[in-house]
Amino acid sequence: MRYIPTAPPWPKATRDQITGRTSIEVGMWAHPPRRNELVSDLKRLGSVRRWTARFTTGSGEAMEVLIAAELIELEGERCIVAQTEPAAR
């Protein structure tokens, strides 16, 4: 599933760095198998809220995040609509 930006990208990354690429391709996941867990949860539940992960920002910093996401179909293609925010410390 490739990015279609609808809001500013995650910290210190540009739209050009992410548009049309997958989260794995841009190196967003600090622990890539966690993405597979998210996709599995979305397939099973349809949506998730306050789902935690560790991302790597565009500048290479690690960042704990909370994800709200839903699996949808857009023009015949399965897509993930997600909102991500920094986790409170």
N, C-alpha and C positions, 0 to 999 in steps of 0.2 A: 504494500500500500504506500503510495507516494504522497508527498506533501502538496497540498493546495493551500497556500497561506490565506487566512482570513483575518488575521490580527498580527501584531508585531511578533516576530519569531522569538524563540527562547533567548535568554541573555547572551549578548555579545556574538550573535550570529545574524547574518543578513538574509533577506528574502532570497537573494541570488544563490546563497550557499545551500538553501534547503529546498527550493521549489523544484518539483519533479523528481526528487530523490527520496529514498526511504530513510527512516530513522537510523537504520543500521549503516547505510551508506555514508551518512554524515557523522557517524560516530557519537550519536547522542547518548546512547545507553552506556553507563559506566560498567554495567554487568549485562551484556546482551541477552543471556538466557532469560532475564527478567521480562524482556519484551514478549517472548514466547508465552510466558505465564499470563501477561496482560491479554494477548490475543486469545488464549484458551479461555480465560475468564469471560471475555466478551462474547465468544461463541456460545458459551454455556449460559450466561446470564443476560446477554443483550446489552447491558450497560454496567458501569462500575462508578462508584463515588468514593472519594478520599482514599484512593488506591496509591500506595507509596512506591517510589522508585528512586534510584540515584542516577542523575543525568550528568553528562559532561558538557559544559557550556562551550560556546564557540571559541573561547580563549583557553580551554583546557581545564578549567576549574571544575571540581566535583560539587554537586548540588543536590540535596534531598528535595524531592518534590511530591506534591499531591496531584493526582490525576483524576479528573472526572471524564469519562469517555462513553461513547455509544457506538455500536456497530450499525451502519446504515447502508443503503444502496443508493448510488448516485450514477445516473446514466448507465445502468446495468452493471456497475462495478461496485464491489463491496469496499466500503471506506470506514475509517474510524474518525469520528468527530470527537476531538478532545480539547479540554482546557487543562492547563498545567499551571501550578503556582508553587512558589517556594513553601516547603513545609516549615511550620513554626518550630522554633528551637526552644 
